[in-house]
Amino acid sequence: MANAIGISPPAMINRIVHREATPAGAELAKVAVLTQKVRTAVDNSADPKTADEPDPKPIVVSNGADVDRLV
């Protein structure tokens, strides 16, 4: 298996769903929940010092390691 840095975020979310042995009928819902967790974690991790700026730089989730860290 490749390391988490070489995996795209959606692929990492799918691996997490598979690793947790989610039932087949609930996989799509679990993917949605994990995707929302990542988005919420990115929103909550914004630097409070830049909150007043008109366009603060968001955290970029560019690989599976970022997903693993945020979920």
C-alpha positions as a Markdown table, in Angstrom:
| # | Residue | x | y | z |
|---|---|---|---|---|
| 1 | Met | 0.0 | 0.0 | 0.0 |
| 2 | Ala | 1.3 | 3.5 | -0.8 |
| 3 | Asn | 1.9 | 6.0 | 1.9 |
| 4 | Ala | -0.7 | 8.6 | 2.8 |
| 5 | Ile | 1.1 | 11.4 | 1.0 |
| 6 | Gly | 0.7 | 9.7 | -2.4 |
| 7 | Ile | -3.0 | 9.2 | -2.0 |
| 8 | Ser | -5.7 | 11.7 | -3.1 |
| 9 | Pro | -8.2 | 12.9 | -0.4 |
| 10 | Pro | -11.2 | 11.1 | -1.9 |
| 11 | Ala | -9.3 | 7.8 | -2.1 |
| 12 | Met | -8.1 | 8.2 | 1.5 |
| 13 | Ile | -11.7 | 8.7 | 2.6 |
| 14 | Asn | -12.8 | 5.6 | 0.8 |
| 15 | Arg | -9.9 | 3.7 | 2.4 |
| 16 | Ile | -11.0 | 4.9 | 5.8 |
| 17 | Val | -14.6 | 3.7 | 5.1 |
| 18 | His | -13.3 | 0.3 | 4.0 |
| 19 | Arg | -11.0 | 0.0 | 6.9 |
| 20 | Glu | -13.8 | 0.6 | 9.4 |
| 21 | Ala | -15.8 | -2.3 | 7.8 |
| 22 | Thr | -18.8 | -0.1 | 7.0 |
| 23 | Pro | -21.8 | -2.1 | 5.8 |
| 24 | Ala | -22.4 | -1.9 | 2.0 |
| 25 | Gly | -25.7 | 0.1 | 2.4 |
| 26 | Ala | -24.1 | 2.7 | 4.6 |
| 27 | Glu | -20.8 | 3.4 | 2.7 |
| 28 | Leu | -22.1 | 6.4 | 0.8 |
| 29 | Ala | -23.4 | 8.0 | 4.0 |
| 30 | Lys | -20.1 | 7.3 | 5.8 |
| 31 | Val | -18.2 | 9.0 | 2.9 |
| 32 | Ala | -20.5 | 12.0 | 3.2 |
| 33 | Val | -19.9 | 12.2 | 7.0 |
| 34 | Leu | -16.1 | 11.9 | 6.7 |
| 35 | Thr | -16.1 | 14.5 | 3.9 |
| 36 | Gln | -18.0 | 16.9 | 6.1 |
| 37 | Lys | -15.7 | 16.2 | 9.0 |
| 38 | Val | -12.7 | 17.2 | 6.8 |
| 39 | Arg | -14.5 | 20.4 | 5.6 |
| 40 | Thr | -15.4 | 21.3 | 9.2 |
| 41 | Ala | -11.9 | 20.7 | 10.4 |
| 42 | Val | -10.5 | 22.9 | 7.6 |
| 43 | Asp | -12.9 | 25.7 | 8.5 |
| 44 | Asn | -12.2 | 25.4 | 12.2 |
| 45 | Ser | -8.4 | 25.4 | 11.8 |
| 46 | Ala | -8.3 | 28.8 | 10.1 |
| 47 | Asp | -5.8 | 31.1 | 11.8 |
| 48 | Pro | -7.8 | 33.5 | 14.1 |
| 49 | Lys | -5.3 | 36.2 | 13.4 |
| 50 | Thr | -6.4 | 36.2 | 9.7 |
| 51 | Ala | -10.1 | 36.1 | 10.4 |
| 52 | Asp | -10.4 | 39.9 | 9.8 |
| 53 | Glu | -8.7 | 39.7 | 6.5 |
| 54 | Pro | -11.0 | 39.9 | 3.5 |
| 55 | Asp | -9.7 | 36.7 | 1.9 |
| 56 | Pro | -7.9 | 34.5 | 4.5 |
| 57 | Lys | -5.9 | 31.6 | 2.9 |
| 58 | Pro | -7.7 | 28.3 | 3.6 |
| 59 | Ile | -5.9 | 25.1 | 4.4 |
| 60 | Val | -5.5 | 23.0 | 1.3 |
| 61 | Val | -6.3 | 19.3 | 1.7 |
| 62 | Ser | -4.1 | 18.0 | -1.1 |
| 63 | Asn | -3.3 | 14.4 | 0.0 |
| 64 | Gly | -4.3 | 11.5 | 2.1 |
| 65 | Ala | -2.1 | 12.5 | 5.0 |
| 66 | Asp | -4.0 | 15.7 | 5.3 |
| 67 | Val | -7.3 | 13.7 | 5.5 |
| 68 | Asp | -5.8 | 11.4 | 8.1 |
| 69 | Arg | -4.7 | 14.3 | 10.2 |
| 70 | Leu | -8.0 | 16.1 | 10.0 |
| 71 | Val | -10.3 | 13.1 | 10.5 |
